[in-house]
Amino acid sequence: MKYRKKPIVVEAMQLNRNFAEVICKWIGRNNIASYNLGEFNEDSCYIYIKTPEGPMLAKEGDYIIKGIKGEFYPCKPDIFEATYEKVNE
């Protein structure tokens, strides 16, 4: 059998050090396990996000997606771009 993903609209932001604080506020501090927004190490910008499956690492360039139940999770750019397309509102 084959299945098609239901067409749903999700909110997402791409993690980079310029928008890291905005993303942290959007996710909510209670959904973040740990983070480095580039202030301690110029080569490193990451967030560990608390997900239903456990903490997941989002590195700079990854997308953060808000799921249909309000949960957040990271997604690699190539997977995101193959799965989602921008919606004009």
C-alpha positions in Angstrom: 0.0 0.0 0.0 1.0 3.6 -0.5 0.1 6.6 1.5 0.2 10.3 0.9 0.9 12.9 3.6 -2.2 14.9 4.3 -1.8 18.5 3.2 -1.4 20.6 6.3 0.1 23.9 6.9 2.8 24.1 9.6 4.7 27.0 11.1 8.5 26.8 10.7 11.6 28.9 11.2 15.2 28.2 10.1 17.7 28.3 12.9 20.6 30.8 12.5 22.4 32.9 15.0 20.6 36.1 13.8 17.2 34.7 14.7 18.1 32.3 17.5 16.7 34.5 20.3 13.4 34.9 18.3 13.2 31.2 17.8 13.8 30.5 21.5 11.0 32.8 22.5 8.7 31.2 19.8 9.5 27.7 21.1 9.3 28.7 24.7 12.1 28.1 27.3 10.2 25.2 28.8 10.5 23.3 25.5 14.3 23.8 25.3 16.6 21.3 27.0 19.9 23.3 26.3 21.3 25.7 23.8 24.2 27.7 22.5 23.3 30.6 20.3 26.8 31.2 19.1 27.8 33.5 22.0 30.2 31.0 23.5 31.6 29.6 20.3 31.4 31.4 17.0 31.3 28.0 15.1 28.4 26.7 17.1 24.7 27.6 17.2 22.4 24.8 18.4 19.3 24.1 20.4 18.2 20.9 22.1 14.4 20.8 21.8 12.2 18.8 24.1 10.0 16.6 21.8 7.6 13.8 22.6 10.4 11.4 21.5 13.0 13.0 23.8 15.5 15.9 23.3 16.5 16.4 19.7 19.3 18.6 18.4 18.7 21.5 16.0 21.9 22.9 14.4 22.3 26.1 12.6 20.6 25.8 9.2 18.0 23.3 10.4 14.3 24.2 10.4 12.3 24.2 13.6 8.7 23.0 12.9 5.6 23.5 15.1 3.6 20.3 14.8 -0.2 20.0 14.6 -0.5 19.4 18.4 1.7 22.4 19.2 4.9 20.4 19.7 8.2 21.5 18.2 10.9 19.4 16.4 13.9 20.0 14.2 14.2 19.1 10.6 17.2 19.0 8.3 17.1 21.5 5.4 17.1 18.9 2.6 14.2 17.0 4.2 12.3 20.2 4.9 12.6 21.4 1.3 11.6 18.1 -0.1 8.5 17.8 2.1 7.2 21.4 2.4 6.6 24.3 0.1 6.0 27.9 1.1 2.4 29.1 1.5 1.4 32.5 0.4 -1.0 34.0 2.9 
